[in-house]
Amino acid sequence: MSVKRIVVDVLNGEAAYPPPLWMMRQAGRYLPEYRETRKKAGSFLDLCYDPDKAVEVTLQPIERFGFDASILFSDILVVPHALGRDLRFEEGHGPLMTPITAAGIAELNPETFHVNLAPVYETVRRLRKQLPSETTLIGFCGAPWTVATYMIAGRGTPDQAPARLFSYREPEAFRHLLKVLADQSAAYLIRQIEAGADVVQIFDSWSGVLDDASFEAFCVKPVAEIVRQVRSVHPTVPIIGFPKGAGINNATYRKKTGVTALGLDWTVPLSEVKAMQRDGAVQGNLDPLRLVAGGQALAEGVGNILKAVRGGPFVFNLGHGIVPETPIEHVWAMINQVRNG
């Protein structure tokens, strides 16, 4: 008998009320148990590549809150790291890399890509065995544009000007970088699915800084290629696309990329969220700072979303990742309000 996983069903177009819920970055610094495991792990990358500890922190929010989905604990930048680029994480500075050049792009080496990511695949295999049978397991990758921005700047920047400038000055090298990242990211997602992921999500955290032509070339086309390659091997696995900050481009992103479901940030009007449900499932889109604030701000935010999306396929989530200073009691308040409808 097949196992019913409500998140998978909703992503495939079924309406459920109350809606299923999970949170982006649900395994993270807002949890005291995560902070304890993080101390034992050494570096953040050590935690990502240690299956024992990665499984432990992935399971922590499931054991505490009973979310309907669990997302693999890792980072979007393991892809360039697996391609031979240096990567480190510094407290207060986030990810740091040596900025890549056009010559460096030509030297990217995919030969040992899957060998380098073997610990991640092992984490996925263990998670599928240890998670409750009804809990959906989500694998993920960063979208090529977003990953490329970190590779080019060597760090996060407010408007990703280094990557935008590079794309104008070195268009051929930049197209090649996006192609390599699309091909390797698709292979990465396929391996995650084969290891046990029920769903995959593609995070395009910096899609909102581009003009129309660049959005089409750098966000839409590479993600469409990832979707094409994944579907050629696993045609029925739901794929969530999350183009944060895409604005009016959200309206056509699903059709152009082929993603199953659309993740939305908190700036998308709820009237538009409802309209987008006509084309399939949507996911989102509570402002993470409402969760920090709690009280009336949280209750109103959750209530407005539930009222707007009722009757269509919807997965309740934040409009971006949960922030470290979020009180745990506010998470419980959100969960209880969503589950009580």
N, C-alpha and C positions, 0 to 999 in steps of 0.2 A: 504494500500500500504506500502510495506517495505521501510525503510529508507536506503539510500545508504551511507555507511561509507567507504571512500576510503582506509583507513588504514586496515580495516578488509578485504576488497577485495584483496588488495595487499598481505597481509599476507597469504591469501588463494591461492595465486599463480598468480593473475592477474598482468600484467605489466602495469604501468602507467608512462607517461612522460609529464610534469615534475613529479618526484616522490613526494608522500606525505612526510611531515616532522614534527618532534617534537624533543625535546631535553630532554635527561636525566637530572634531577635536574632543569627542566625549571622553577619550582616554587622555588625560593631560593634567596640567599643573593645578587645576582647581581641586583635585582630589588628593587628600593627604597620603593615601596608599600609593598613588603614582609617585609622589615626591620621595617617598621612602625607597621605592624600587629604583627610581632614577639615581639616587645617591649610590646605590650598590653597583649600578651598571658601569660607572665611569663616564665616558662621553656619551652624548646623545646618539652619535652614530653607533657606538658599541651597543646601546640599547636596541637600536633598529635591527642590528645584525645578530643579536643574541636570541635565538628562538625561544629559549626558556623564559627570558624576561619580556620579550615582545608579546608572547602569548599571555603572560601574567598581566601586563598592563592593558592589553586589549580586552581581557575578560573582566577587569575591575569594574567598569561602569555597568556591565551586564549583571554582574553579581550584586551590585549595589542598587541599581534602578530597574533592571529588567527591561531595558529598551528592546524594541522589536527587531533592531538590526545592530550588528557589530561591524565596525570598520577596522580593517587591518591597521595595526600601529606601525607606521613607517614614515617616510618623507618623500615628497615629490622629487627631491634632488638625488635620490639613490640612482636614478637613471643616468645622469651625466657622470656620477661617481663610478658607476659600473662600466662606463665607456672610457675610463682612465683619467678623468679630471679629478683634481684634488678638491677636498671638501672638509670643512670643519665648522662647528657651531660654537659661538662664543656667547656667554651670558650677556644680555643687554645689546648684542649686535646681530644675533640671528646667524644665518648661514653666510659663510665667507668662502670664496673661491678665487683662484687666480683668473682674472678676466681672459676670456678666450679671444684669439685673433683669427683672421681669415686662414692663416697657415695652420693654426691649431685645429680649426674645424676640419681641414683636409686630413688631419692626422688622427681623428677620432677612430677608435678601434673597437668594433663590436664583437671581435672573435671570442673574448672571454666574458662577454656580457652576462650570459646566464650562469656561468660559473660564479661570478661575483655576486649574483643575486640569489644563489642557492639557499642561503639562510632565510631569505624572505619567503621563498616557496615552501620551505620546511615549516615556517611559522603558520602559513595558510593551511597546510595539511593538518597540523596539530589543532588549529582553531576549529576546523570543521568537525573534528572528532570530539572536542571538549565543549563546544557550545551546545546549549539546548537545541534539540532537533528543530524546534519551531523558529529559532532565531536566524534571520537572514545574515549571511556573511558577505560583506562588501569589500572587494578589492579596489584598487585605484591607481591612477597615475596623474601626473601633472600634464596639462596640455602643452604641446610643443612651444607655443608662443611664451607662455609663462615660464617654462623651464629655461628657454633661451634667454629671457631677460636677466635671470640670475647668472647664467654662464657668461654673458657679455659684460655685465656691470661688475660681476664678482660679489655682488651683495644685493639686497633689496634697495630700491630707490623710490622716492615718492611718485614719480610719473614715468619711470622707466625710460627716461630720455636717452641713456647710453644705447639701449637696444633699438630704440626708434631711429636714432641717428645712424647706427651701424647698418640698419636695414636700408637706409637711403644711400649711404656711401658704398656699401659692399653688398649689393642686391644678390649677386650670384652666390656668394659665400653664405649669405643669410638664408637663401632658399635651400641650399644644400643642408645647412644646419637643421632647418625645420623638417626636411625629408628624413634625415637620419633619426631625429627625435621621434617623428611619427612612426617610422618603421620599427624602431626599437621599443617604443611605448606599446605599440600593438602586440608585439611579441611578448612583452612583459605582462600585459593583461591576459593574453591567451594562456600563458603559463600559470597565472594566478587562478584562472577559471579551472584549468586542469587539476590544480592542487586542491580545489574545493570552494572557490568563491562562487556565490550564487548570482551576484550582481557586480558590475564594475562602474566606477564613477571617474570622470575626467574633470579635473579641476583647472579652470582657466581663470586664475585669480586676478590677472591684469588685463583682461579683455576690454576694460572700460577706458583705457587711455589712448585708443587708436581711432584714427579717422575711418570713414566708411570703406575706402579702398583697402586700407591696411587690415581692417577687421575681416574683410572677406578673404584676403590673401593669407593672413597670418593666424587667424583664429578658426574661421570656418573650414577652409580647405584642408589643413592638416588634421583637424578633428574628424572631418568626413573620411579621410584616408584611414585613420585609426579604426573608425567604426566599420568601414568596408572590410578591412583585414580581419578584425575580430569576428564579424558576422560570417565571413567566408569559412570559418572554422567552427564557431559556436553561434548559429543563427538565432537561437531562441533566448540567449542570455540578455537580460535587460541592461542597457547602458544609460547611465545618467550623465548628462552634460551640465556643467555648472559654469557658465560664462559670467563671472561676477562683474557688475558694472556695465553690462551690455546695453542697458537702456532699451531704446526702441528696437534694437537688433534682436532682442529676445523673441520678438513676434515671429521671426522667420528662421531662427537658429535651429530649431528642431528639424524642420523640413529640409534645410540645406545640409545639415550634418548627418542626419539619420539617427540621432540619439533617440532612445525610447522615451525618456523622461527628461524634464527640464528643471534644473535646480535654479532657484531665484533668490536674489539678495533682497534685503529689506526695503530697498528704494523702489521696488516694483509695486505700483498701485494695486490694491486688492481687486479692483474692477478688472484689471488686465490679467491678474492671476486666474480669475474665474473664466475669462474668455479663453485663456490658453488651455484650460482643462478640456475644451472641446476637441483638441487635437491629441489628447493623451494625458498621462499623469504629470503632475507638477510637484515640486518639493520645495519647502521653505516655510516661511521667509521672515521669521520673527527677528527683530533687531536684537542682537546679542546684548546691547546695553539695557534693554528693557529687562532682560534676565538678571543683569547686575543690580538694577534698581529695585526690582521686586514690587510688591504692593500693588497699588492701583495701575501703575504704568505697565506692569507685567500682565495683570488680569485683563486690562483693556486690549493690549496687543494680542494676547492669545484669543480672547473672545471675538475680536474683529476678524481674525483669520478663520476661526472655526465657522463663523457665520457666513463668510464669503465663499468658502470652498465646499460647503456641504452639498452633497449630491454628485460630486465628481471625484475622479481618482486623485488622491492627494496624500503625500507623506509629510507629516509635520516635522519641521526641522528649524534650525536657526537660519538666518540669512547669511551667515558666515560662521566661523568657528567660535566656540565658547571661549571667553577670555579668562585668564587665570584668577582674577579677583572675584569671580562669580561665587556667591554664597551657595552652599549645597542645599540649604533649605529653600532657596528660590527655584532650584532645579526640581525639587520635589513638588513645589507649588505648581509649576508649569505642567509636570507630568499628571498630577491629580486633576488639574483643570481640563487638560486634553482628554484624559481617559474617562472623565465624567461627562464629556460632551458639553 
